[in-house]
Amino acid sequence: MRTLSDVIILKFTIMAKERQPKVEIPQKADRYAKYLTAPQAADYIGVSNNYLYKLTAGHKVPFYNPTGRKLLFKRTELDAWVEAARVPTDDELIGRVQTEQIKKGGLL
């Protein structure tokens, strides 16, 4: 059996939940969506929203701005942008140096 204080607490809890504004939580990127919103794109490439906006301000990452407000990012272009920043291994660098030396006729 509930006491009067239990009923009052329950009533206030329900009222408080009803008064809370509904906050739209950005959804995770749909794996089949062609374009991503800024929060989805940031999540997709593993950076913060603020850093993604810094990248767009510096035109360092490809994006679309069709409405003048909302930024959109093409998933395939984000993939290409990330893949373009690949850092070669030491063995790959040594191989490049050796190839250049051979082309120039130098000794290794």
N, C-alpha and C positions, 0 to 999 in steps of 0.2 A: 504494500500500500504506500502511495506517495504522500509525503507530507506537504503542507502548504508552501514551505520554502522551496521544495523540489519543483513544484508546479510553477511558482513564480520565476525561478531560475530558468526553467525550460521555456516559458513564455518569452522572457527577455532574450534568450539565445535565439529563438526563432525570429523574433522581431529584428534583431541585429543582423541576422543573415539576409533577411528580406531587404534591408536598407542598404546593404553593400552594393556599390555599383558593379555591374557586370564588366569585367576587364577582358578585352579580347587578347588572348594569348597567341602569339605567332605560332603557327603550326610548323611542324617539321617539314622539310622540303619533300614534296611528292616526288617519288623517284621517277615518275614519267612526265613531270611538268617540263615544258620547254623553257619557260622563264621563271626566275626566282625573284622574290622580293629581297630587299636589303637584309632583313634579319635571317631569312632562309639562306641567302648566299653567304653571309658571314658564318653561319653554322656549317654550311656545306664545305667551305674551305678552311674552317677551323680558326677564325679570327674573331675579334670583338666587333660589334657594330661600329664603334667609334673608329677603329682602325680601318674598317672597310670604307667608311665615309672619307677618311683622310686619303685613302688610295684613289677614290673617285675624284676628290677635289684636285689631286695632282695628276689626274688622267693616267694613272699607273695601271688601272685595271679596266677591261672593257665593260661598258654598261650602256643602258638605254634610258632615256628620260622622255617618254612620249607625252606626258601630261604637264611637264614642267615642275612636278613635285615628287612623284613617286618614281624611285629608281628601280629598274629591272635589270636582271643579269641573265644572260644565256648560259645554260649549264655547260654546253660544249665549249664555249669560249672561256669559261672559268677553268675547265679542265686543261685546255691548251695553255692558258696563262700560267697555271701551276706547273705543268710539265716543261714549260720553257725555262723555268728557273732551276732546272736540274743541275746539281753540282757534280762534276766528273770525279771519278775515283783517282787515287794516286797512280794506279796502273794505267789508266786511260791517259792521264797527263804525260806520263813518261813515254808512252807510245807515241803521242803527238810530237813530243820533242824529238824523239828518235827519227820519226818520219820526216820532220822538217830538216833535221841535220843531213839525212840521206839525200833529200831533194837539193840541198845546197852543196852537196858534194863534200861535206865535212866528215871528219872522223868521229866515231862514237866513243 
